Amino acid sequence: MTNFTKKKLQKGISLVEALVSTAIVAIGFLAVFQLVNYSVNSIDVSAERTKINYITSMVAEDMIGSRDQTANTNPASKQCSINDYGQTVALDGSACPENVRKFAEYIKESPLEYDTCSGLGGPIFDKAAMTDIYKNSTTEGAPENKKNRWEVILGEDRYLKCRQDPSGDTDGDTKSVRVYKICTGDGCMPGSPSTVFDEIYIGRVEINTNGGNKRRSLYFQADYIFKE
């Protein structure tokens, strides 16, 4: 038998077999692509959660670390100081001006609230449009400067991605910083127990992400003022 005859008798791959093989390989590649896409999204979500944890901790540390700083006054003037009870007093021992507030009281009166992805600047597409997180002001104290930093970080989505809820059931991502005052008398949180004689300030940082479906809340004691 000649070599030509042997080759003629050998059977090759039919067109149907080739199509089936191609389909199997395509299904395998499709599964790999879906896995890669899921991995990328998972990494992105994990990175956002890590940033949220850092930001909520930063806000709490800012307020706790500067709780004895006063707002609405020039720190260089040393107009007011904090006595042993945590109260604001003038250098001569008299009462401070009514508008001078400690950090926790200042945030209680002017909380931060951002919703529907409509913060200060929205998405940033141009470097020139970025807002400086520092005020560089020498006439304002730590409360005003730190609050300005929170406003830029929470209000612009160059730090945290902001997503609208595609279903429309919620407004989407929300961010807030609030302070609640637990005490008896005027200006206290409703439902404060009558057994509380001092003034307790509880801070809350709350960030809802993933279209408002994932919530990160941090409660902390922002300040404590003793009553004589």
Summary of the structure (lengths in Angstrom):
residues: 228
radius of gyration: 29.9
end to end distance: 116.5
largest distance: 120.7
contacts: 615
relative contact order: 0.14
helix: 37%
strand: 21%
